[in-house]
Amino acid sequence: QGVLWAEASRELVEFAELVNAPVMTTNTGKSAFPENHPLSLGTGANTMTKMVRHFLNKSDLVFGIGCSFTTNLASAAVPSGKTLIQCTVDEKDLNKEHQLHHAIIGDAKLVLNQLIEEVRNQIGKNGGKAERDVKGEVRKIKQEWLAEWMPLLTSDETPINPYRIIWDLMHTVDRSQTIVTHDSGHPRDQMIPFYEATTPRGYLGWANSSQLGYGLGIAMGAKLGAPEKLVVNIMGDAAIGMAGMDIETAVRHKIPILTIVLNNHVLSGYSVNYPVATEKFGFTKLYGEYADLAKALGAYSERVVDPQQIVPAIGRAQEAMATGKPALIEFMTKE
């Protein structure tokens, strides 16, 4: 995330290309490195791409630039036995949860520029020769991984598979002009690996803490900060139950964001932790007509049950948002 704060994405790309190193981002750092770049491994969090896991396991050195190396529910575990280097602006992050071999205190942009200069001094005018085809290795694993997941990403099943919604959204919007965020829980874990962020802050990752409904407020703030961008937040039916009334705020202040609700009538992922409450009291059962709620609050809304209507529904929502209205699409999904 420090790369985003330092606005150092260009420098990160240049450094990675110079040293022929693959790059993963953290949950909060997602979009700091373009995920359509040949050296991008995508994001490692509670869920991660196959490329992240492959290279984290295989690496002998991990250089954390602008990251805290914090271990939490939305982080990727760094295997033991690695040489760790950390660049951070805050000395409180040093050796917090991992024993470092080297530490650099400094702004990510300034440090990356110094590293670029030093690498260029060492490799000479003609540049260095890559010893390994890292880009080819990344490409091969990415192709294998997507082939494994394509049945879900392009599924025609009903209730709708949530991975299909993420895949269709990503291939419908202009990602260079879009900001997306997620809610915590399954929407976060489904989005993190598969939504390919291409521009800095085109993806606002969060959920190291897990307050449900937080993404709705983030989306409104992002739209106010970048009114020219399409802003999308994806939340589950539990999250909209916590914060859904704030759609009225977006209506009242004419903040035209798109809210996508993944409605499966289940608080997903919790039954295993609360078996008695689930069995006796229906703890994980949810009910709600959220398209109707959004309409009552003054937003454009529709409920979608057919996967063939995912793309057309996004188009209709964008037309409504062009008039200054926020929009909500409620997709009826499987658990």
DOBANU-449008 format. One record per residue: residue in three letters; x, y, z of N, C-alpha, C, O in turn. Coordinates in steps of 0.02 Angstrom, whole numbers, plus 50000, padded with zeros to 5 digits. Atoms other than C-alpha are relative to their C-alpha. Layout:
BEGIN
alaXYZXYZXYZXYZ;...
REM end
This chain:
BEGIN
gln500414994050000500005000050000500435006350000500225011549975;gly499554994250000501485011550028500185002449931500325008349921;val499874998050069501795011449841499445004549974499565009349938;leu500564995850020500055018649815500055006850034499955012050002;trp499954993649964500305031849950500565004349971500495010449968;ala499424996450027501985036649874499925001749926500345005149897;glu500114999150073501255036749697500614997649961500885001149919;ala499375002750027502705025549648499904994149953500364990049944;ser500135005850043501885013249528500474999949939500714994649920;arg499564999850059502915019149378500704997750019501024993949981;glu499345002049978504525016949477500024992550016500524989250003;leu500035007249984503984999649537500044995949936500394990949933;val499985003550065503674994149357500715000249972500964995149949;glu499334999450029505365000849301500504995750037500924992450006;phe499545004049961506294992449444499904992549987500384988849979;ala500155007050011505414975749419500264997749932500544992249926;glu499765001750066505834975949234500774999849997501064995549963;leu499274999849999507654980449268500304993750030500794990950004;val499725005849965507934965949388499654993549982499814988250009;asn500355005950024506744953949299499684996150057499754990050062;ala500305003149941505764950649459499245000049996498945005049976;pro500735000249998503954944949474499745004150059500085004750110;val500274995549950502824956449577499304997750022498864996849980;met500665001149972501364952249691499825006150041500265009650066;thr500214994749955500324964949785499614997050058499364991450054;thr500415001949942499474963949954499285002149987499135005449937;asn500714998050004497614966049982499935007649994499605010049949;thr500064992750001497794984650021500435003249947500345009149930;gly499574997450053499124986749887499774998349930500095000249882;lys500245002150067498114979149745499875006249957499535010949978;ser500024994750052498214990549590500645004250001500725008449958;ala499374996350000499934997349640500454997949942500875001849919;phe499635002750058500664986449501499494997549950499044993749970;pro500515002050049499694983749338499974992449993500474989249977;glu500055007349998499014966049343499954996949930499904990849924;asn499945002650068499044964449154500725000349975500864999049916;his499284999850016500944966749157500284992950000500074988850042;pro499735006850003501954951149108500344997550063500414991550073;leu499675002049937502844951349278499524999950059499724998450115;ser500484999749945501244953049380499774993050020499594988949978;leu500265006249972500774938549493499295000950026498984996050048;gly500654998649969499154946949549500085001350074500615003450097;thr500034998249929498684948649731499994993950045499684988850029;gly500015005249950499014937949882499665002550063499895007450094;ala500364998049940497774939250025499744993650033500084988550032;asn500315006149973496604926950113499914995049943499984989049953;thr499975003950061496384920549936500535003149956500725008949966;met499464997450042497694922549801500014996349933499694991149925;thr499915003350064498164918349624500484994150007500864993750055;lys499535005650000499084902349583500715002449990501184999350015;met499344997350012500534912949524500335002550065500925001450076;val499744997649936500724921149695500274994250042500844994450066;arg499795005749959500804904549786500624996649971501084994850008;his499435003450033502014896949658500655003850014501145000850035;phe499384996149994503274911249666500185001350074500775001750090;leu499844999349929503124914049855500354993750025500844994250062;asn499695006349978503544895649882500694999249970501154996850004;lys499385001250037504934895649753500555005050015501145003550007;ser499524994549993505774912049796500504998650056500364995050104;asp499525000149945507354913449899500045006850035500295007250091;leu499994993349972507144932149929499345003549988499075003249933;val500624996150007505604942749961500155007250021500365008550077;phe499884992849987505754961749949499325003350008498955004049960;gly500644996749987504274970550031500085007549995500395010650037;ile499944992850012504124988149962499365003450022498835002449992;gly500594996549976502924999150061499494995450032498904997350038;cys500465004649967502164984050147500224998950072500814999950088;ser499865000649928502064980450334500194992950020500424991850076;phe499895007149983502274961350325499564997950058499754993550097;thr500475001949947500784960550443499654993549984499474992249926;thr500395006250008499954943650469499305001250026499205002850085;asn500694999249979498064944750472499554996049955499794992349912;leu500465004250037496494937150398499985001749925499704997849886;ala500014998150071496764946250232500715000549972500835004349925;ser499314999950025498624942950207500214993149976499924988049996;ala499715006350023499634929750118500594998350043501025002550056;ala499455002049958500804919850227500654999449960500654996449906;val499345000850031502644921350181500324993850030500434993550090;pro499705006149973503424904050197500665001550036501005006350020;ser499384999149962504864902350319500604998349955500544995049904;gly499395001650036506654901350260500185004949945500665003749907;lys499864995150051506604916650147500455005650027500415007350086;thr499664993849982507814931250149499515005749990499235006649936;leu500504994750002506704946150190500335006950003500745008250047;ile499804993050000507044964250147499365004250002498895002849965;gln500604995849994505794977650197500185007349992500645009850023;cys499954992750007505634995650140499345002950026498815001649999;thr500604997049971504425005650247500175007050027500755008450041;val499894993349971504205023550309499934999850076500115004750110;asp500155000249929503745017650484500414994650034500324988650020;glu499575004949966505035009350595499614995250044499884989950062;lys500405004649959503625001650697499844993549963499694988549995;asp500145006050039503364989250555500584995150000500504989349983;leu499415004250007505134982450566500004994250050499894995250110;asn499965006049957505294964650634499384999150043499414996350098;lys500625000449961503494965650691499764992850007499614990550062;glu500235007049999502994948050642500464995349962500394989249965;his499515004050036504424942250531500695002750016500795008850020;gln499324997849988506284942650567500325002149934500394998149888;leu499724997350062507064953850434500754998649996501104997950047;his499285000350012508774951750356500285006949985500855008450002;his499794993150016508864969650292499395004550005498835002449990;ala500554995249993507804985250325500205006649968500785008849973;ile499904993450030507625001650231499455004550025498865003050015;ile500504995049980506755016650308499995005449947500495008849936;gly500034994950052506155027950170499364999649959499034994449956;asp500574999550045504775033550053500104995349941500644995249912;ala499935005150053504425020049922500245003049934500655000049900;lys499814996950064504605032049775500745002050000501105000849951;leu499304997849996506275039249834500474993950000500984993949966;val499575005949996506995022249877500034996349933500564994249912;leu500005003450065506445014449712500435003849949500785000749909;asn499584996150046507255028749616500744998950013501144998449967;gln499315001349982508875025949711500224992949977500774992049953;leu499855006950021508795007149676500084999649924500524996349899;ile499964999950074508475010249491500675002849978501005000149933;glu499364996950018509985021649482500584995250013501044994649973;glu499465004649982511085008849570500024993949953500554991849931;val500025005750046510504994349461500285002049932500674998349902;arg499754997750065510845004449304500775000950002501114999449954;asn499284999349993512595008449369500354993249998500904992649971;gln499695006649996512924990049399499964996149934500424992549916;ile500085004050061512244982849236500295003449938500355000249886;gly499684996650056513024996049123499515002649949498905001749955;lys500424996750050512385005248971499584995149960499014996649943;asn500355004750043511884989748875499504995650037499154991650006;gly500495003849962510864982349016500244993050015500714990549985;gly499835006949982510934965249095499604995149960499094996849929;lys500355005450035510404948749021499634995750051499924993550100;ala500405004149955508994939249104500244992849998500304989849944;glu499785006949997509574922249164499424995149993499514989449973;arg500595004450003507804915349172499445003649965499385009749968;asp500594997250034506224917749071499445000550051498974996550051;val500504999249947505204924149218499315001549970498814998749992;lys500644998350031503854931649107499674993949970499064993149976;gly500285006150028503634915049018499734995450054499214992250044;glu500225004149944503484906049184499355002750030498894998850045;val500624996949975502174918449246499434998549952498894996449973;arg500535001050051501194916949083499754992850001499154991649996;lys500185007050001501214897849088499554998250059499034995050051;ile500395001649940500574896649267499325003649998498825000850019;lys500634996350004499264910149236499514996649953498914996149967;gln500435003550048498594900849085499724993650031499134992050021;glu500235006249967498494884549185499475001650051498964998250056;trp500464998049945497624893349330499325002249972498805000049996;leu500634997750029496324902149222499624994249968499014994149970;ala500345005850030495964885949129499644995950053499094993350040;glu500325003749946495574877549296499365003550023498875000250041;trp500564996249973494374891449345499495002249948498955004549967;met500444997550052493574895449178499284997250004498815000849989;pro500695002549993492074883849209499585004150049498985004650040;leu500364995849952491604894949358499945007149975499425010349982;leu499994993150023492094911549280499515001249943499295006949933;thr500464999450057490984908249129499384995750008499044994149959;ser500565004649986489654897449213499335002949979499195008949988;asp500684998150018487874897949147499494997750052498884998250040;glu500465002949952487134890149303499585005350035499765011150039;thr500424995949958485724897349406499844996150064499754990050059;pro499824993049988485704903649540500695001649972501114997249963;ile499404997950035487104913749463500634998750042500634999750103;asn499365000949966488894909149506500335006850009500425010449959;pro499724993349990489704924649586500645001349960500785007149943;tyr499394999050040491324921749490499825002449929500215006249899;arg500234997850066490354924249328499875007650001500025011149953;ile500154992849994489794941449389500645004149999500685009149964;ile499364996549998491574946849428500334999949931500595005049908;trp499705000750066492204940349260499665004449948499995007949909;asp500384995950049490824948849160500095007550014500175011449968;leu499884993049983491034965249255500675002349974500735007649943;met499324998150019492904965449222500075000949925500465005049902;his499954999750073492644962749036499475004549968499415004849907;thr500514995450025491214975349021500215007250009500125011449964;val499824993049985491904991149102500695001549970501084997049954;asp499334997750018493405001449047500395000550065500315005350103;arg499665000349935494564996749190500465005950011500615007650069;ser499574994249991495695011549157499615006050025499915010950048;gln500434994549978494215022749198499514997750054498985000750063;thr500455003049950493455012249338500374999150066500954997350067;ile499765001649932493705011049526499524994950030498924996150032;val500425005049968493074995349611500234999050072500824999750087;thr499835002249933493004990349792499534994350019499034993149985;his500375006049979492334975249884499765001050071499955005950104;asp500125000349929491554971450050500414994250029500734990649991;ser499605005349970492354959550174499644993349993499064993049972;gly500285006750007492064940850177500074997449929500564998849895;his499955003350066491684931150019500065004849941500445003349895;pro499894995450057491504946249902500745002049993501005002449938;arg499294998450002493284951249949500404994149973500814994949928;asp499595005850018493964933649932499894997749928500334994849897;gln500145001750070493124930949763500285005249952500485003549896;met499764994750043493654947749693500775000249996501055001049941;ile499284999049995495474948149750500394996349945500814999549912;pro499595003350051496164934749632499805001649929500235001849884;phe500255000250069495074937349480499865006749968499845007249906;tyr500084993450031494764955949456500695002849987501085003950033;glu499334997950021496274961949359500035007649999499745010949956;ala499944992849995496714979649412500575002449955501114999449954;thr499504997750049497664989749281500285006950015500805008749987;thr499764993249986497865007349352500035001150076499634998350113;pro499964998649928498405014049523499345002650028499045007250000;arg500634998449966496895015249639499384998449957498835000949970;gly500575002650037495805007049507499654994550040499114992250022;tyr500285005049954495494994549647500185002350071500765003450087;leu499894997849931495284999649829499904993950046499344992350065;gly500045006049958495704984349933499985001850074500305006650095;trp500024999149927495304983150118499754993550031499704988449997;ala500295005649961494624971250252500524996450040500434990550056;asn499595002749945496094968350365499595000250064499684996150108;ser500555000249953494684973350480499374998649959499374999749899;ser500545003150040493004966450430499305002850014498824999050014;gln500664997249988491594978550467499594999849936499785002749885;leu500425000950060490204973950345499675006649980499435010350023;gly500324994150027489544987850234500475005849988500265010949960;tyr499524994650006491124998350235500125002149927500265007949913;gly499874998650070491314996950046499535005249970499735008849923;leu500484995150027489765007550014500245007150012500205011349968;gly499734993349985490525022650101500635001449961500735007049938;ile499394999250040492205019850015499815002149929500135006649900;ala500204998650069491315020049846499765007249992499935010649944;met500234993050004490445036549882500585004950004500605009849968;gly499424995649994492075044449938500424999949937500675005249915;ala499605000550061492975037949783499675003949943500015007149903;lys500354996450053491635045149669500065007650009500135011249960;leu499914992949987491755062149752500715002249984500825007849960;gly499314998450014493635061549735500194999549926500635003049903;ala499865001050071493615055649553499344999649963499144994249940;pro500685000150029491925060749480499984997549928499454995549904;glu499995002250069492485056249304500024992449993499934989749938;lys499925007350002492715037749350499334996550014498904999150050;leu500535004649980491445023649356500224996750065500774993950068;val499825002849935491425017949538499514994450017498904995350015;val500405005949987490805000549585500194997050067500784996250081;asn499875003949940490624992149753499604993649999499014993649981;ile500325006550001490224973749772499934997750072500424997450110;met500145001949931489404967849932499524994150002499154992849954;gly500465005549991488464952949998499365002250033499285008150051;asp500644998149971486714952350069500065001450075499645004950103;ala499894998149930487394952850247500255007150006500045010950050;ala499714993349998488384968650210499485005449987499475010550021;ile500504994950014486934978050133499505000450057499185005550068;gly500424999949941485924973050286500285004550055499905007150096;met499684995749950487184982650391499995007449980499925011750023;ala499884993150021487364998350285499565002349942499665007849916;gly500384998650060486054998050148499615006650000499495009449947;met500384993849998485095013250208500415006049975500135011249957;asp499584994650024486585023950158499965000949924500255005749897;ile500154998750071486045021749977499625006649993499695010249943;glu500374993750001484885036150020500475006050001500325011249972;thr499504994750000486425046750053500245001449930500305007249909;ala499784999250069487025043549876499465003149957499615007149912;val500564997050037485295047849809499945007450015499885011649970;arg500114993149979485145063749909500545004749975500415010449956;his499444995850021486865070149862500194998949927500705001649903;lys499885001350071486765063849682500714997549988501105000349950;ile499355003350008488285052449696499874993549961499684988549991;pro500205005750042488055040349550500504994250000500894993449954;ile499595006049995488945024549608499584993949981498974994249982;leu500335006450014488535006649558500134995250057500704993650072;thr499955005149948488184994349698499764993449971499214992949944;ile500185006850021488184975949654499924995850063500384995250104;val500155004249941487364964749784499984992749978499604990949934;leu500015007350011487754946149783499534997150052499724996350110;asn500525002249953486164939349862499894992549995499624990149945;asn500135007349999486154920949909499594997950061499514992050074;his500425001349941485074922650066500374996150055500074992750096;val499605003749951486524915650169500575004550024500895008049985;leu499404997049973487824923050286500564994849989500674990550031;ser499565005350023489154913050196500634999450041500935004450061;gly499375001349967490624904950283499984999950075500504998850107;tyr500034999649927489994906250461499714993850034499824992850093;ser500345005749969489014890250489500494995250033500344992150084;val499515004649972490594880150521500255002450069500454998350110;asn499774997249936491054891850666499445000350052499575000650112;tyr500574999349955489294892850739499484994649985498914996249966;pro500465005450020488494875750712499364999850041498824998450013;val500605000349958487284876650859499525005849982498925004749973;ala500414994250017486674894250819499694999249931499135001449918;thr500265001150068486484889250637499444995050000498924996149969;glu500515005350000485504873450673499385001950039498825000650017;lys500574998649956484404879750814499645006549983499035006949990;phe500304993450006484114897850770500055003049930499875008849920;gly499964997450068484444899550583500465006049994500335010649956;phe499544994349995485914910950620500235002549932500315008649923;thr499714998050065486544911050439499485001249946499665002749889;lys500524998950051484864912750351499835007449995499715010750045;leu500144993050012484554929750273499435000749949499334996349907;tyr500544998750047483074937150181500025007449981500225011650020;gly500024993050019482864952950084499895001049925500124997049885;glu500114998050070482284961249922500355006749990500065012049999;tyr499584994049997483694973549898499915004649940500045010649945;ala500174995650056483224979849726499405004250018499365010150001;asp500594996349977481554984749801500205005350051499935010950050;leu499774995249950482444993149947500325006049965500175011849982;ala499654994550035483555003349829499515004449963499585010649962;lys500514996150037482065008549724499615004550049499485010350034;ala500374996149951481135014249881500425005950026500145011050047;leu499564994749977482655024749928500165005049945500515009949957;gly499924995250054482655033249758500534998449948500665002449904;ala499485002050047484025023749665499704996149941499154993549946;tyr500185004650054483925014849498500184993050025500704992150056;ser499845006749977483844996149532499664994849956499164996149923;glu500325005850030483474979149459500284993650031500844993550056;arg499795006649976483554960949512500134995649940499744995449893;val499795004250057484454948749396500074992850023500414991350072;val499975007149984484224929949399500324995949944500514990149954;asp499745003550059484864925349224500715002449986500815008449977;pro499314997850012486764925449196500095003649933500565007549925;gln499954996550064486464931249017499835007450005499965011349959;gln500204993149990485794947449088500515004150042500395009950057;ile499504996449959487364952049188500255006149963500235011749989;val499714994450039488144962749051499475005149982499595011149991;pro500514995050014486514970848992499785004150061499645010050055;ala500204996549939486054975149172500525005350019500335010750041;ile499474995149986487734983749198499945006049953500035011749973;gly500104994650048487414993749040499415004550017499465010650013;arg500584996049980485684999149098500145004250061499925009950067;ala499824996349940486385004249266500445006049983500365011450012;gln499574994550021487715014949181499595005649967499745011549976;glu500444995050031486365023749080499655004150054499595010250048;ala500344996549945485435027849241500485004550037500305010150056;met499504996149963487025033949326500205006249961500415011249990;ala499844994250041487335045749180499545005850014499705011549998;thr500494994749982485805055449242500125002550071499755006950095;gly499854997949932486585057349416499724995650054499794997050113;lys500295004649951485685042749499500484994550019500824991749976;pro499665006249982486555029349600499594994049976498984994549968;ala500355006050025486135011749541500204994050042500754993650068;leu499875006349965485994994749623499744994249958499184994249934;ile500215006250033485964977749539500054994450051500584993150079;glu500035005649954485424963249646500034993549960499564991849924;phe499915006450035486094946849576499844994350047500124993950102;met500175005949960485324930949642500514994649987500534991849933;thr499425004350009486824919749672499954993750042499554993250088;lys499945006049960487254902649737500475001450058500855006250057;glu499564999049942488124900849904500724998549981501174999150023;
REM end
